[in-house]
Amino acid sequence: MMGPVRSSGRSGAALLEVLLAVALFAAAAAIVTSALNASMGSLERQRLGLQALNLAASTLAEVQLGIRPAAGQGQQPFPTPLDAWTAEVLASPMDSGPTAGPSGLVRVEVVVRHRESLVVQRLGEVVRAQAYGTNTLTPSPRSGGVAP
C-alpha cells in the first residue's frame, strides 16, 4: 500500500509560512532588544544624574558646616568607592546693586563631574559670608570667584 501523495505546491506553502513566522519573530525580538537597550541606557543616565545631585548636595552641606573649604581647592576627588567623581566649589560675592557696597552674601556653587561619562551637575545657593566663619573673601585665581 502506498502512502498519501502530497503535492509539492502544498509543502512549499507550509515552508514559506514557517520562514515568514521565523522572520517576524526575529524582527520582533530585534525591536524589543533595541527598546530594552535604550531603556537600560536611560536608566543608567538617570542613576548617574541622581548620584551627582546627591554628591553636590552633600558637598554643599559640608561647605555650609565648615567641613570643606568654600573655594580655591579646584577639582577634588571623592573617596573610594566614589573616586570616579570630582567636586569643585566656587564662591563669588553678591552685591546688592550696581552702586551699593558688598551685601555680605556669597553665591556658592558646587560642580560635580564624573570622570568616565559626561555627567556634570551644578548646585548653587546664596549664603551669608559668616556661614564660612569668615567675612573676608579674596578672588580665586582659577575660577574668577572668591575663596575664604
NUKOLTOR-606916 format. One record per atom (N, C-alpha, C, O): residue in three letters; atom name; x, y, z; residue number from 1; chain. Coordinates in steps of 0.02 Angstrom, whole numbers, plus 50000, padded with zeros to 5 digits. Layout:
BEGIN
["ala","CA",[X,Y,Z],NUM,"A"];
...
END
This chain:
BEGIN
["met","N",[50040,49942,50000],1,"A"];
["met","CA",[50000,50000,50000],1,"A"];
["met","C",[50043,50063,50000],1,"A"];
["met","O",[50095,50065,50033],1,"A"];
["met","N",[50022,50109,49965],2,"A"];
["met","CA",[50060,50170,49959],2,"A"];
["met","C",[50030,50224,50005],2,"A"];
["met","O",[49969,50226,50015],2,"A"];
["gly","N",[50074,50266,50032],3,"A"];
["gly","CA",[50051,50321,50075],3,"A"];
["gly","C",[50019,50376,50034],3,"A"];
["gly","O",[50020,50375,49972],3,"A"];
["pro","N",[49991,50424,50069],4,"A"];
["pro","CA",[49960,50479,50034],4,"A"];
["pro","C",[50012,50519,49995],4,"A"];
["pro","O",[50069,50528,50017],4,"A"];
["val","N",[49992,50542,49940],5,"A"];
["val","CA",[50036,50581,49897],5,"A"];
["val","C",[50022,50655,49909],5,"A"];
["val","O",[49964,50677,49904],5,"A"];
["arg","N",[50074,50692,49924],6,"A"];
["arg","CA",[50066,50764,49935],6,"A"];
["arg","C",[50087,50802,49873],6,"A"];
["arg","O",[50132,50782,49837],6,"A"];
["ser","N",[50055,50855,49863],7,"A"];
["ser","CA",[50076,50896,49807],7,"A"];
["ser","C",[50134,50939,49830],7,"A"];
["ser","O",[50135,50961,49887],7,"A"];
["ser","N",[50180,50953,49786],8,"A"];
["ser","CA",[50239,50992,49804],8,"A"];
["ser","C",[50220,51065,49817],8,"A"];
["ser","O",[50256,51099,49854],8,"A"];
["gly","N",[50167,51089,49789],9,"A"];
["gly","CA",[50145,51158,49800],9,"A"];
["gly","C",[50121,51168,49872],9,"A"];
["gly","O",[50133,51221,49901],9,"A"];
["arg","N",[50088,51118,49901],10,"A"];
["arg","CA",[50063,51124,49969],10,"A"];
["arg","C",[50120,51124,50019],10,"A"];
["arg","O",[50119,51163,50067],10,"A"];
["ser","N",[50170,51083,50010],11,"A"];
["ser","CA",[50227,51082,50057],11,"A"];
["ser","C",[50269,51145,50051],11,"A"];
["ser","O",[50299,51167,50100],11,"A"];
["gly","N",[50273,51174,49992],12,"A"];
["gly","CA",[50309,51236,49982],12,"A"];
["gly","C",[50276,51294,50018],12,"A"];
["gly","O",[50310,51339,50044],12,"A"];
["ala","N",[50210,51295,50020],13,"A"];
["ala","CA",[50173,51347,50054],13,"A"];
["ala","C",[50184,51342,50130],13,"A"];
["ala","O",[50191,51393,50163],13,"A"];
["ala","N",[50186,51281,50156],14,"A"];
["ala","CA",[50198,51272,50228],14,"A"];
["ala","C",[50268,51295,50247],14,"A"];
["ala","O",[50278,51327,50298],14,"A"];
["leu","N",[50316,51280,50204],15,"A"];
["leu","CA",[50385,51302,50217],15,"A"];
["leu","C",[50389,51379,50215],15,"A"];
["leu","O",[50423,51409,50256],15,"A"];
["leu","N",[50353,51411,50168],16,"A"];
["leu","CA",[50352,51483,50164],16,"A"];
["leu","C",[50320,51514,50227],16,"A"];
["leu","O",[50344,51565,50251],16,"A"];
["glu","N",[50267,51483,50252],17,"A"];
["glu","CA",[50235,51507,50313],17,"A"];
["glu","C",[50283,51502,50373],17,"A"];
["glu","O",[50286,51548,50414],17,"A"];
["val","N",[50319,51449,50378],18,"A"];
["val","CA",[50367,51440,50433],18,"A"];
["val","C",[50423,51492,50428],18,"A"];
["val","O",[50442,51523,50479],18,"A"];
["leu","N",[50450,51503,50369],19,"A"];
["leu","CA",[50503,51553,50359],19,"A"];
["leu","C",[50477,51623,50375],19,"A"];
["leu","O",[50513,51663,50405],19,"A"];
["leu","N",[50416,51638,50355],20,"A"];
["leu","CA",[50386,51704,50370],20,"A"];
["leu","C",[50377,51712,50446],20,"A"];
["leu","O",[50389,51766,50472],20,"A"];
["ala","N",[50355,51661,50480],21,"A"];
["ala","CA",[50346,51664,50553],21,"A"];
["ala","C",[50413,51675,50588],21,"A"];
["ala","O",[50417,51714,50636],21,"A"];
["val","N",[50465,51641,50566],22,"A"];
["val","CA",[50532,51649,50596],22,"A"];
["val","C",[50558,51720,50583],22,"A"];
["val","O",[50587,51750,50628],22,"A"];
["ala","N",[50547,51747,50524],23,"A"];
["ala","CA",[50569,51815,50508],23,"A"];
["ala","C",[50532,51866,50551],23,"A"];
["ala","O",[50563,51913,50576],23,"A"];
["leu","N",[50466,51857,50559],24,"A"];
["leu","CA",[50428,51903,50602],24,"A"];
["leu","C",[50451,51899,50674],24,"A"];
["leu","O",[50457,51950,50708],24,"A"];
["phe","N",[50464,51838,50698],25,"A"];
["phe","CA",[50488,51830,50767],25,"A"];
["phe","C",[50556,51864,50776],25,"A"];
["phe","O",[50567,51897,50826],25,"A"];
["ala","N",[50601,51856,50728],26,"A"];
["ala","CA",[50668,51887,50732],26,"A"];
["ala","C",[50662,51963,50731],26,"A"];
["ala","O",[50698,51997,50768],26,"A"];
["ala","N",[50618,51990,50689],27,"A"];
["ala","CA",[50609,52063,50687],27,"A"];
["ala","C",[50580,52088,50753],27,"A"];
["ala","O",[50603,52140,50778],27,"A"];
["ala","N",[50531,52054,50780],28,"A"];
["ala","CA",[50502,52074,50844],28,"A"];
["ala","C",[50554,52070,50900],28,"A"];
["ala","O",[50557,52114,50943],28,"A"];
["ala","N",[50595,52018,50900],29,"A"];
["ala","CA",[50647,52011,50951],29,"A"];
["ala","C",[50699,52067,50945],29,"A"];
["ala","O",[50723,52092,50995],29,"A"];
["ala","N",[50716,52086,50883],30,"A"];
["ala","CA",[50764,52141,50874],30,"A"];
["ala","C",[50735,52207,50899],30,"A"];
["ala","O",[50771,52247,50929],30,"A"];
["ile","N",[50672,52220,50886],31,"A"];
["ile","CA",[50640,52282,50910],31,"A"];
["ile","C",[50637,52283,50986],31,"A"];
["ile","O",[50652,52335,51016],31,"A"];
["val","N",[50618,52229,51017],32,"A"];
["val","CA",[50614,52225,51090],32,"A"];
["val","C",[50684,52233,51120],32,"A"];
["val","O",[50691,52268,51171],32,"A"];
["thr","N",[50734,52202,51091],33,"A"];
["thr","CA",[50803,52208,51117],33,"A"];
["thr","C",[50828,52280,51111],33,"A"];
["thr","O",[50860,52305,51157],33,"A"];
["ser","N",[50813,52312,51056],34,"A"];
["ser","CA",[50834,52382,51047],34,"A"];
["ser","C",[50800,52427,51098],34,"A"];
["ser","O",[50832,52470,51127],34,"A"];
["ala","N",[50736,52417,51109],35,"A"];
["ala","CA",[50699,52457,51159],35,"A"];
["ala","C",[50726,52444,51229],35,"A"];
["ala","O",[50732,52491,51269],35,"A"];
["leu","N",[50742,52383,51245],36,"A"];
["leu","CA",[50770,52366,51310],36,"A"];
["leu","C",[50838,52398,51321],36,"A"];
["leu","O",[50852,52423,51375],36,"A"];
["asn","N",[50880,52397,51269],37,"A"];
["asn","CA",[50946,52430,51275],37,"A"];
["asn","C",[50939,52505,51284],37,"A"];
["asn","O",[50976,52534,51324],37,"A"];
["ala","N",[50894,52537,51248],38,"A"];
["ala","CA",[50883,52608,51256],38,"A"];
["ala","C",[50857,52624,51327],38,"A"];
["ala","O",[50877,52673,51357],38,"A"];
["ser","N",[50814,52582,51352],39,"A"];
["ser","CA",[50787,52591,51419],39,"A"];
["ser","C",[50842,52583,51472],39,"A"];
["ser","O",[50844,52622,51520],39,"A"];
["met","N",[50885,52535,51463],40,"A"];
["met","CA",[50940,52525,51511],40,"A"];
["met","C",[50989,52583,51509],40,"A"];
["met","O",[51014,52604,51561],40,"A"];
["gly","N",[51002,52610,51450],41,"A"];
["gly","CA",[51046,52669,51444],41,"A"];
["gly","C",[51016,52730,51479],41,"A"];
["gly","O",[51051,52767,51513],41,"A"];
["ser","N",[50951,52739,51470],42,"A"];
["ser","CA",[50917,52795,51502],42,"A"];
["ser","C",[50917,52787,51578],42,"A"];
["ser","O",[50927,52835,51615],42,"A"];
["leu","N",[50907,52726,51601],43,"A"];
["leu","CA",[50909,52712,51672],43,"A"];
["leu","C",[50977,52727,51702],43,"A"];
["leu","O",[50982,52754,51757],43,"A"];
["glu","N",[51030,52709,51666],44,"A"];
["glu","CA",[51099,52722,51690],44,"A"];
["glu","C",[51112,52797,51693],44,"A"];
["glu","O",[51143,52821,51741],44,"A"];
["arg","N",[51090,52835,51643],45,"A"];
["arg","CA",[51098,52907,51644],45,"A"];
["arg","C",[51061,52939,51702],45,"A"];
["arg","O",[51086,52984,51734],45,"A"];
["gln","N",[51001,52915,51715],46,"A"];
["gln","CA",[50962,52941,51772],46,"A"];
["gln","C",[50996,52924,51838],46,"A"];
["gln","O",[50997,52965,51884],46,"A"];
["arg","N",[51023,52864,51843],47,"A"];
["arg","CA",[51058,52844,51905],47,"A"];
["arg","C",[51119,52888,51917],47,"A"];
["arg","O",[51130,52910,51974],47,"A"];
["leu","N",[51157,52900,51865],48,"A"];
["leu","CA",[51216,52942,51872],48,"A"];
["leu","C",[51196,53014,51888],48,"A"];
["leu","O",[51229,53047,51929],48,"A"];
["gly","N",[51143,53039,51857],49,"A"];
["gly","CA",[51120,53107,51871],49,"A"];
["gly","C",[51097,53114,51944],49,"A"];
["gly","O",[51111,53165,51976],49,"A"];
["leu","N",[51061,53064,51969],50,"A"];
["leu","CA",[51039,53067,52038],50,"A"];
["leu","C",[51097,53062,52087],50,"A"];
["leu","O",[51098,53097,52138],50,"A"];
["gln","N",[51145,53019,52071],51,"A"];
["gln","CA",[51204,53014,52114],51,"A"];
["gln","C",[51244,53079,52114],51,"A"];
["gln","O",[51269,53100,52166],51,"A"];
["ala","N",[51249,53112,52056],52,"A"];
["ala","CA",[51284,53176,52052],52,"A"];
["ala","C",[51248,53229,52093],52,"A"];
["ala","O",[51280,53269,52128],52,"A"];
["leu","N",[51182,53230,52090],53,"A"];
["leu","CA",[51144,53279,52129],53,"A"];
["leu","C",[51152,53266,52204],53,"A"];
["leu","O",[51158,53314,52243],53,"A"];
["asn","N",[51151,53204,52225],54,"A"];
["asn","CA",[51162,53187,52296],54,"A"];
["asn","C",[51232,53208,52319],54,"A"];
["asn","O",[51239,53235,52374],54,"A"];
["leu","N",[51282,53196,52277],55,"A"];
["leu","CA",[51350,53215,52295],55,"A"];
["leu","C",[51357,53292,52299],55,"A"];
["leu","O",[51391,53318,52343],55,"A"];
["ala","N",[51324,53327,52253],56,"A"];
["ala","CA",[51327,53400,52254],56,"A"];
["ala","C",[51293,53428,52317],56,"A"];
["ala","O",[51318,53474,52348],56,"A"];
["ala","N",[51235,53399,52335],57,"A"];
["ala","CA",[51201,53422,52395],57,"A"];
["ala","C",[51242,53407,52458],57,"A"];
["ala","O",[51245,53448,52503],57,"A"];
["ser","N",[51274,53350,52460],58,"A"];
["ser","CA",[51317,53333,52517],58,"A"];
["ser","C",[51377,53380,52521],58,"A"];
["ser","O",[51396,53401,52576],58,"A"];
["thr","N",[51407,53395,52464],59,"A"];
["thr","CA",[51464,53440,52463],59,"A"];
["thr","C",[51443,53510,52485],59,"A"];
["thr","O",[51479,53543,52523],59,"A"];
["leu","N",[51386,53534,52462],60,"A"];
["leu","CA",[51362,53599,52483],60,"A"];
["leu","C",[51348,53601,52558],60,"A"];
["leu","O",[51363,53650,52591],60,"A"];
["ala","N",[51321,53547,52585],61,"A"];
["ala","CA",[51310,53543,52657],61,"A"];
["ala","C",[51376,53544,52695],61,"A"];
["ala","O",[51381,53575,52748],61,"A"];
["glu","N",[51427,53510,52669],62,"A"];
["glu","CA",[51493,53510,52701],62,"A"];
["glu","C",[51522,53581,52701],62,"A"];
["glu","O",[51554,53601,52750],62,"A"];
["val","N",[51512,53619,52648],63,"A"];
["val","CA",[51536,53688,52645],63,"A"];
["val","C",[51499,53729,52698],63,"A"];
["val","O",[51530,53768,52734],63,"A"];
["gln","N",[51434,53721,52702],64,"A"];
["gln","CA",[51395,53760,52750],64,"A"];
["gln","C",[51413,53743,52822],64,"A"];
["gln","O",[51410,53787,52865],64,"A"];
["leu","N",[51431,53681,52835],65,"A"];
["leu","CA",[51451,53661,52902],65,"A"];
["leu","C",[51524,53677,52918],65,"A"];
["leu","O",[51546,53669,52975],65,"A"];
["gly","N",[51562,53699,52868],66,"A"];
["gly","CA",[51632,53716,52879],66,"A"];
["gly","C",[51679,53656,52874],66,"A"];
["gly","O",[51738,53661,52891],66,"A"];
["ile","N",[51653,53599,52852],67,"A"];
["ile","CA",[51695,53539,52845],67,"A"];
["ile","C",[51740,53544,52784],67,"A"];
["ile","O",[51796,53520,52785],67,"A"];
["arg","N",[51715,53576,52732],68,"A"];
["arg","CA",[51751,53582,52669],68,"A"];
["arg","C",[51763,53657,52655],68,"A"];
["arg","O",[51719,53697,52669],68,"A"];
["pro","N",[51821,53675,52629],69,"A"];
["pro","CA",[51834,53746,52613],69,"A"];
["pro","C",[51785,53772,52561],69,"A"];
["pro","O",[51760,53734,52519],69,"A"];
["ala","N",[51771,53837,52565],70,"A"];
["ala","CA",[51720,53866,52521],70,"A"];
["ala","C",[51742,53867,52448],70,"A"];
["ala","O",[51700,53858,52404],70,"A"];
["ala","N",[51806,53879,52433],71,"A"];
["ala","CA",[51828,53882,52364],71,"A"];
["ala","C",[51903,53881,52361],71,"A"];
["ala","O",[51937,53880,52412],71,"A"];
["gly","N",[51929,53881,52300],72,"A"];
["gly","CA",[52001,53885,52290],72,"A"];
["gly","C",[52038,53819,52291],72,"A"];
["gly","O",[52099,53817,52287],72,"A"];
["gln","N",[52002,53763,52297],73,"A"];
["gln","CA",[52034,53698,52301],73,"A"];
["gln","C",[52038,53663,52233],73,"A"];
["gln","O",[52075,53614,52226],73,"A"];
["gly","N",[52001,53687,52183],74,"A"];
["gly","CA",[51999,53653,52119],74,"A"];
["gly","C",[51958,53590,52123],74,"A"];
["gly","O",[51920,53580,52171],74,"A"];
["gln","N",[51965,53547,52074],75,"A"];
["gln","CA",[51927,53485,52073],75,"A"];
["gln","C",[51957,53436,52123],75,"A"];
["gln","O",[52017,53420,52119],75,"A"];
["gln","N",[51917,53414,52170],76,"A"];
["gln","CA",[51940,53367,52221],76,"A"];
["gln","C",[51903,53301,52212],76,"A"];
["gln","O",[51841,53300,52207],76,"A"];
["pro","N",[51939,53244,52210],77,"A"];
["pro","CA",[51905,53180,52202],77,"A"];
["pro","C",[51869,53160,52267],77,"A"];
["pro","O",[51890,53179,52322],77,"A"];
["phe","N",[51817,53122,52259],78,"A"];
["phe","CA",[51782,53093,52317],78,"A"];
["phe","C",[51820,53031,52339],78,"A"];
["phe","O",[51856,53002,52298],78,"A"];
["pro","N",[51813,53010,52402],79,"A"];
["pro","CA",[51847,52949,52424],79,"A"];
["pro","C",[51816,52887,52392],79,"A"];
["pro","O",[51761,52889,52365],79,"A"];
["thr","N",[51853,52832,52394],80,"A"];
["thr","CA",[51830,52768,52368],80,"A"];
["thr","C",[51767,52748,52406],80,"A"];
["thr","O",[51766,52757,52467],80,"A"];
["pro","N",[51717,52723,52375],81,"A"];
["pro","CA",[51708,52697,52308],81,"A"];
["pro","C",[51682,52749,52258],81,"A"];
["pro","O",[51662,52731,52203],81,"A"];
["leu","N",[51683,52811,52276],82,"A"];
["leu","CA",[51658,52864,52232],82,"A"];
["leu","C",[51714,52900,52197],82,"A"];
["leu","O",[51706,52959,52178],82,"A"];
["asp","N",[51771,52868,52187],83,"A"];
["asp","CA",[51830,52901,52160],83,"A"];
["asp","C",[51824,52919,52086],83,"A"];
["asp","O",[51868,52951,52058],83,"A"];
["ala","N",[51770,52898,52053],84,"A"];
["ala","CA",[51759,52918,51983],84,"A"];
["ala","C",[51727,52987,51980],84,"A"];
["ala","O",[51718,53015,51925],84,"A"];
["trp","N",[51709,53015,52037],85,"A"];
["trp","CA",[51677,53081,52041],85,"A"];
["trp","C",[51725,53132,52069],85,"A"];
["trp","O",[51767,53117,52112],85,"A"];
["thr","N",[51719,53195,52045],86,"A"];
["thr","CA",[51756,53250,52074],86,"A"];
["thr","C",[51708,53306,52091],86,"A"];
["thr","O",[51654,53312,52061],86,"A"];
["ala","N",[51727,53347,52139],87,"A"];
["ala","CA",[51686,53405,52158],87,"A"];
["ala","C",[51730,53467,52158],87,"A"];
["ala","O",[51788,53465,52178],87,"A"];
["glu","N",[51701,53522,52135],88,"A"];
["glu","CA",[51735,53586,52136],88,"A"];
["glu","C",[51687,53636,52167],88,"A"];
["glu","O",[51629,53640,52148],88,"A"];
["val","N",[51712,53675,52215],89,"A"];
["val","CA",[51671,53725,52249],89,"A"];
["val","C",[51693,53794,52226],89,"A"];
["val","O",[51752,53812,52232],89,"A"];
["leu","N",[51646,53832,52199],90,"A"];
["leu","CA",[51659,53900,52176],90,"A"];
["leu","C",[51617,53948,52219],90,"A"];
["leu","O",[51559,53933,52234],90,"A"];
["ala","N",[51645,54005,52237],91,"A"];
["ala","CA",[51608,54054,52276],91,"A"];
["ala","C",[51621,54123,52248],91,"A"];
["ala","O",[51677,54139,52227],91,"A"];
["ser","N",[51570,54164,52247],92,"A"];
["ser","CA",[51577,54233,52224],92,"A"];
["ser","C",[51532,54278,52265],92,"A"];
["ser","O",[51475,54259,52280],92,"A"];
["pro","N",[51556,54338,52282],93,"A"];
["pro","CA",[51515,54383,52323],93,"A"];
["pro","C",[51458,54412,52281],93,"A"];
["pro","O",[51465,54420,52220],93,"A"];
["met","N",[51404,54426,52314],94,"A"];
["met","CA",[51346,54456,52280],94,"A"];
["met","C",[51340,54528,52304],94,"A"];
["met","O",[51346,54541,52364],94,"A"];
["asp","N",[51327,54573,52259],95,"A"];
["asp","CA",[51317,54643,52277],95,"A"];
["asp","C",[51242,54658,52277],95,"A"];
["asp","O",[51204,54627,52240],95,"A"];
["ser","N",[51223,54705,52318],96,"A"];
["ser","CA",[51152,54724,52323],96,"A"];
["ser","C",[51130,54762,52261],96,"A"];
["ser","O",[51071,54759,52243],96,"A"];
["gly","N",[51174,54797,52229],97,"A"];
["gly","CA",[51157,54836,52170],97,"A"];
["gly","C",[51219,54864,52138],97,"A"];
["gly","O",[51274,54854,52164],97,"A"];
["pro","N",[51212,54899,52081],98,"A"];
["pro","CA",[51271,54923,52046],98,"A"];
["pro","C",[51309,54976,52085],98,"A"];
["pro","O",[51370,54982,52076],98,"A"];
["thr","N",[51276,55015,52127],99,"A"];
["thr","CA",[51311,55068,52164],99,"A"];
["thr","C",[51318,55051,52238],99,"A"];
["thr","O",[51351,55087,52275],99,"A"];
["ala","N",[51288,54996,52260],100,"A"];
["ala","CA",[51290,54978,52331],100,"A"];
["ala","C",[51354,54940,52346],100,"A"];
["ala","O",[51386,54913,52301],100,"A"];
["gly","N",[51372,54937,52409],101,"A"];
["gly","CA",[51431,54901,52431],101,"A"];
["gly","C",[51415,54827,52439],101,"A"];
["gly","O",[51361,54804,52421],101,"A"];
["pro","N",[51462,54789,52466],102,"A"];
["pro","CA",[51452,54717,52474],102,"A"];
["pro","C",[51393,54704,52521],102,"A"];
["pro","O",[51383,54739,52570],102,"A"];
["ser","N",[51355,54653,52505],103,"A"];
["ser","CA",[51295,54637,52543],103,"A"];
["ser","C",[51308,54585,52598],103,"A"];
["ser","O",[51265,54574,52640],103,"A"];
["gly","N",[51366,54555,52598],104,"A"];
["gly","CA",[51380,54502,52646],104,"A"];
["gly","C",[51354,54434,52624],104,"A"];
["gly","O",[51358,54385,52661],104,"A"];
["leu","N",[51326,54431,52563],105,"A"];
["leu","CA",[51301,54368,52536],105,"A"];
["leu","C",[51352,54340,52487],105,"A"];
["leu","O",[51386,54376,52451],105,"A"];
["val","N",[51357,54274,52486],106,"A"];
["val","CA",[51403,54240,52442],106,"A"];
["val","C",[51364,54187,52404],106,"A"];
["val","O",[51325,54149,52433],106,"A"];
["arg","N",[51375,54184,52339],107,"A"];
["arg","CA",[51345,54130,52299],107,"A"];
["arg","C",[51395,54073,52295],107,"A"];
["arg","O",[51450,54081,52269],107,"A"];
["val","N",[51375,54016,52322],108,"A"];
["val","CA",[51418,53957,52322],108,"A"];
["val","C",[51390,53909,52270],108,"A"];
["val","O",[51330,53894,52270],108,"A"];
["glu","N",[51433,53885,52226],109,"A"];
["glu","CA",[51413,53837,52175],109,"A"];
["glu","C",[51457,53776,52180],109,"A"];
["glu","O",[51519,53782,52183],109,"A"];
["val","N",[51426,53718,52181],110,"A"];
["val","CA",[51462,53655,52182],110,"A"];
["val","C",[51454,53623,52114],110,"A"];
["val","O",[51398,53615,52089],110,"A"];
["val","N",[51510,53604,52083],111,"A"];
["val","CA",[51509,53571,52018],111,"A"];
["val","C",[51536,53500,52028],111,"A"];
["val","O",[51594,53491,52048],111,"A"];
["val","N",[51494,53451,52015],112,"A"];
["val","CA",[51513,53381,52022],112,"A"];
["val","C",[51519,53351,51952],112,"A"];
["val","O",[51474,53358,51911],112,"A"];
["arg","N",[51575,53317,51939],113,"A"];
["arg","CA",[51587,53287,51873],113,"A"];
["arg","C",[51604,53213,51881],113,"A"];
["arg","O",[51635,53191,51931],113,"A"];
["his","N",[51583,53174,51831],114,"A"];
["his","CA",[51601,53103,51828],114,"A"];
["his","C",[51657,53096,51777],114,"A"];
["his","O",[51651,53122,51722],114,"A"];
["arg","N",[51709,53062,51795],115,"A"];
["arg","CA",[51768,53058,51751],115,"A"];
["arg","C",[51756,53014,51690],115,"A"];
["arg","O",[51785,53027,51637],115,"A"];
["glu","N",[51714,52963,51696],116,"A"];
["glu","CA",[51706,52914,51642],116,"A"];
["glu","C",[51647,52928,51596],116,"A"];
["glu","O",[51644,52900,51541],116,"A"];
["ser","N",[51602,52970,51617],117,"A"];
["ser","CA",[51545,52988,51575],117,"A"];
["ser","C",[51540,53064,51571],117,"A"];
["ser","O",[51581,53099,51602],117,"A"];
["leu","N",[51493,53089,51535],118,"A"];
["leu","CA",[51487,53161,51525],118,"A"];
["leu","C",[51438,53193,51575],118,"A"];
["leu","O",[51406,53243,51558],118,"A"];
["val","N",[51432,53165,51634],119,"A"];
["val","CA",[51385,53190,51683],119,"A"];
["val","C",[51417,53248,51721],119,"A"];
["val","O",[51471,53240,51751],119,"A"];
["val","N",[51384,53305,51721],120,"A"];
["val","CA",[51405,53364,51759],120,"A"];
["val","C",[51344,53391,51794],120,"A"];
["val","O",[51292,53402,51762],120,"A"];
["gln","N",[51348,53400,51860],121,"A"];
["gln","CA",[51292,53426,51899],121,"A"];
["gln","C",[51315,53489,51935],121,"A"];
["gln","O",[51367,53488,51968],121,"A"];
["arg","N",[51277,53543,51929],122,"A"];
["arg","CA",[51291,53605,51964],122,"A"];
["arg","C",[51236,53618,52014],122,"A"];
["arg","O",[51177,53609,51999],122,"A"];
["leu","N",[51255,53640,52073],123,"A"];
["leu","CA",[51207,53656,52126],123,"A"];
["leu","C",[51232,53719,52160],123,"A"];
["leu","O",[51288,53721,52184],123,"A"];
["gly","N",[51191,53770,52162],124,"A"];
["gly","CA",[51211,53833,52191],124,"A"];
["gly","C",[51163,53855,52245],124,"A"];
["gly","O",[51105,53836,52247],124,"A"];
["glu","N",[51190,53898,52290],125,"A"];
["glu","CA",[51150,53926,52343],125,"A"];
["glu","C",[51181,53991,52365],125,"A"];
["glu","O",[51242,53999,52363],125,"A"];
["val","N",[51140,54037,52387],126,"A"];
["val","CA",[51164,54101,52413],126,"A"];
["val","C",[51163,54096,52489],126,"A"];
["val","O",[51111,54082,52519],126,"A"];
["val","N",[51221,54109,52520],127,"A"];
["val","CA",[51226,54105,52593],127,"A"];
["val","C",[51262,54168,52618],127,"A"];
["val","O",[51293,54204,52580],127,"A"];
["arg","N",[51257,54179,52682],128,"A"];
["arg","CA",[51293,54235,52713],128,"A"];
["arg","C",[51367,54216,52719],128,"A"];
["arg","O",[51383,54157,52729],128,"A"];
["ala","N",[51410,54265,52713],129,"A"];
["ala","CA",[51482,54252,52717],129,"A"];
["ala","C",[51501,54226,52786],129,"A"];
["ala","O",[51550,54189,52792],129,"A"];
["gln","N",[51463,54243,52837],130,"A"];
["gln","CA",[51478,54219,52904],130,"A"];
["gln","C",[51469,54143,52910],130,"A"];
["gln","O",[51496,54112,52955],130,"A"];
["ala","N",[51431,54114,52864],131,"A"];
["ala","CA",[51422,54041,52865],131,"A"];
["ala","C",[51488,54004,52857],131,"A"];
["ala","O",[51494,53946,52877],131,"A"];
["tyr","N",[51538,54038,52827],132,"A"];
["tyr","CA",[51603,54007,52818],132,"A"];
["tyr","C",[51649,54019,52877],132,"A"];
["tyr","O",[51703,53991,52882],132,"A"];
["gly","N",[51626,54061,52922],133,"A"];
["gly","CA",[51669,54079,52978],133,"A"];
["gly","C",[51718,54134,52959],133,"A"];
["gly","O",[51767,54146,52994],133,"A"];
["thr","N",[51705,54168,52904],134,"A"];
["thr","CA",[51748,54223,52883],134,"A"];
["thr","C",[51707,54276,52848],134,"A"];
["thr","O",[51657,54260,52815],134,"A"];
["asn","N",[51727,54337,52854],135,"A"];
["asn","CA",[51694,54391,52818],135,"A"];
["asn","C",[51738,54416,52761],135,"A"];
["asn","O",[51717,54458,52721],135,"A"];
["thr","N",[51799,54391,52757],136,"A"];
["thr","CA",[51847,54413,52707],136,"A"];
["thr","C",[51846,54365,52648],136,"A"];
["thr","O",[51858,54305,52657],136,"A"];
["leu","N",[51833,54390,52590],137,"A"];
["leu","CA",[51832,54348,52530],137,"A"];
["leu","C",[51885,54375,52483],137,"A"];
["leu","O",[51887,54435,52470],137,"A"];
["thr","N",[51926,54331,52457],138,"A"];
["thr","CA",[51978,54352,52410],138,"A"];
["thr","C",[51966,54317,52343],138,"A"];
["thr","O",[51941,54261,52343],138,"A"];
["pro","N",[51983,54349,52287],139,"A"];
["pro","CA",[51970,54318,52222],139,"A"];
["pro","C",[52007,54252,52215],139,"A"];
["pro","O",[52065,54246,52234],139,"A"];
["ser","N",[51973,54203,52187],140,"A"];
["ser","CA",[52003,54139,52172],140,"A"];
["ser","C",[52037,54143,52104],140,"A"];
["ser","O",[52005,54162,52055],140,"A"];
["pro","N",[52102,54127,52099],141,"A"];
["pro","CA",[52137,54136,52035],141,"A"];
["pro","C",[52111,54089,51980],141,"A"];
["pro","O",[52115,54107,51921],141,"A"];
["arg","N",[52086,54031,51998],142,"A"];
["arg","CA",[52066,53981,51948],142,"A"];
["arg","C",[51999,53997,51917],142,"A"];
["arg","O",[51991,53993,51856],142,"A"];
["ser","N",[51949,54015,51958],143,"A"];
["ser","CA",[51881,54020,51934],143,"A"];
["ser","C",[51857,54091,51926],143,"A"];
["ser","O",[51803,54102,51898],143,"A"];
["gly","N",[51895,54139,51949],144,"A"];
["gly","CA",[51870,54207,51948],144,"A"];
["gly","C",[51822,54220,52004],144,"A"];
["gly","O",[51795,54276,52011],144,"A"];
["gly","N",[51810,54170,52046],145,"A"];
["gly","CA",[51765,54177,52103],145,"A"];
["gly","C",[51805,54200,52164],145,"A"];
["gly","O",[51855,54234,52157],145,"A"];
["val","N",[51782,54182,52222],146,"A"];
["val","CA",[51816,54203,52283],146,"A"];
["val","C",[51831,54142,52326],146,"A"];
["val","O",[51799,54090,52321],146,"A"];
["ala","N",[51881,54150,52367],147,"A"];
["ala","CA",[51900,54098,52414],147,"A"];
["ala","C",[51903,54129,52483],147,"A"];
["ala","O",[51918,54188,52488],147,"A"];
["pro","N",[51890,54092,52536],148,"A"];
["pro","CA",[51894,54121,52603],148,"A"];
["pro","C",[51965,54137,52622],148,"A"];
["pro","O",[51978,54162,52677],148,"A"];
END
